[in-house]
Amino acid sequence: MTPAAGLTGATISGLGAYLPQRVITNDELSLTLDTSDEWISQRTGIHARRRAAVGQASSDLALPAGQAALTQAGLVPEDVDLVIMASISPDHLMPAAAARVAFGLGAVNAGSLDVSAGCSGFVYALSLAAGLVISSMMRHVLVVAGEAISRVLDWEDRSTAVLFGDAGGAALVSATNGVGGLLAFDLGTDGSGADLLSIPAGGSRLPASHATVDGRLHFMKMNGREVYRFATRVVPRSARAVLNRAGAQIEDVALIVPHQANTRIIQAVTHKLHAPWERVFINLDRYGNTSCASIPLSLLEAHEHGRVQAGDLVLLLGFGAGLSWGSCLLRWGGLSRGEAL
């Protein structure tokens, strides 16, 4: 553990992402599901998504993203004090997938832990990292997200199979006293909606059995209508809360980076916030819903494509299973640019 003595803030000093090579188009899905490119794209905005290779687990997608974030920050794995991994599709119930990532990186001085907060997980993990850095307990915390969601999808259920994609993302949170920083967070949970978006079986509440396998209960189940109602009600409220905490207005925000769930939810949230659509970053058309990886992947693309400049206010909006939500307002400090994804 390296104390951040004399430094009073936390900033994102590096970003990384990893995308599997395999691209699954809507037309390909229509060969095995009762669907079409038109049906999927009109309802979700998604045209394609990535799928992990055979044998790739979620930590395998998070690892190269973490390596890229360290490289961009100009640091080595030994500089990392803690690795936090957010995922809805972890390698195992135990051990933590973060332990595999830390080992793969060679982060020999780092602790590790997993965060399970649905698709809000990246924002939750980012808040933990910021708190540890701002408190001067640590200097560099690596937040990674890895999602091999294709492993937990029912490929006979078009309500979920068409939505999700596999990816990895990462953000290195470091101590700073300069421009840029993680300014405020708003986190929340409503456990009354826990069953609206879940993988029912495989844990201690519903252990694996012949019945759970036959019932396809180890795959994701979602009540899409209720999740839509939840997200469009709660996310605008959370966004306003985090802006208030930072003393900012929606007009001050240069870029909104929402969890890439589907276009309809994002459009409804944007409308309720009275934010211009051109200030919203979207890439779900190419990658689908990559759960915890969607925000770091989007933030990196926004940076690489020049959508955000040093000093800009950026609003991150996460929401998902739990039901959970998490918002973050940050002032962009600027990063070196690599090749665009």
Secondary structure, DSSP 8 states (H G I E B T S, - for coil): ----TT--EEEEEEEEEE--SEEEEHHHHTTTSS--HHHHHHHH---EEEE--TT--HHHHHHHHHHHHHHHHT--GGG-SEEEEE-SS-S-SSS-HHHHHHHHHT-TT-EEEEE--GGGHHHHHHHHHHHHHHTTS-SEEEEEEEE-GGGG--TT-HHHHTTB--EEEEEEEEEESSS-EEEEEEEEE-GGGGGGEE--SSSSSS---HHHHHTTTTS-EE-HHHHHHHHHHHHHHHHHHHHHHHT--GGGEEEEEE--S-HHHHHHHHHHHT--GGGB---HHHH-B-GGGHHHHHHHHHHHTT---TT-EEEEEEEETTTEEEEEEEE----------
